[in-house]
Amino acid sequence: RKEVEQDPGPFNVPEGATVAFNCTYSNSASQSFFWYRQDCRKEPKLLMSVYSSGNEDGRFTAQLNRASQYISLLIRDSKLSDSATYLCVVNMGSGGGADGLTFGKGTHLIIQP
Amino acid sequence: EPEVTQTPSHQVTQMGQEVILRCVPISNHLYFYWYRQILGQKVEFLVSFYNNEISEKSEIFDDQFSVERPDGSNFTLKIRSTKLEDSAMYFCASNPFTEAFFGQGTRLTVV
């Protein structure tokens, strides 16, 4: 069974803090990995793809550990607008566009002023 | 910025009725998808579509569901005989190759 597991939270953190999420995936042959954010009753929005070498986009850093089959997301200097549900998403096929994505249930983040 | 658009935003239908959900993917994308999200649950893959045919489908996508790309722009999901448990948010997505972009969703309520 293809699964992506995340800590559902909620994570309550003060504005300006650093917060980290992890997720694990079941299929070792998975090729593509992503973090999406989802606001309440809205569509998932791509935050960043996750590459083997790790990648950074502003305050956001994503890491992939293939040996342990986990992915992480680090948010530095958190803003009130970062409050959302963060979805760990894995393409468990060959990594191409024809494959469906497997979503985790999401980690709920609340940034407090 | 180009985006995936879905209509209607909300549809209420009686159990047993057919519904068609509509999507206009981003124009130069090659892959199209339907996902659903039951309230409070995770996003679930239904079907992917490439080169005018289904490339992959999940166990959720049974004979009650069908997809079509009737012209060069629209992509539709039909549910033939809706059940109460079909109530969910249905998201269309499109993908140029590896990264999927989602529409704002259609909330389907079956009563």
Interface residues (C-beta under 8 A of the other chain):
Chain A: S32 F34 Q38 R41 K42 E43 P44 K45 L46 S49 L87 N91 G93 G95 G96 G97 A98 D99 G100 L101 T102 F103 G104 K105 G106
Chain B: L30 Y31 Y33 Y35 Q41 K42 V43 E44 F45 L46 V47 S48 Y50 S55 E56 S58 M89 F91 N95 P96 F97 T98 E99 A100 F101 F102 G103 Q104 G105
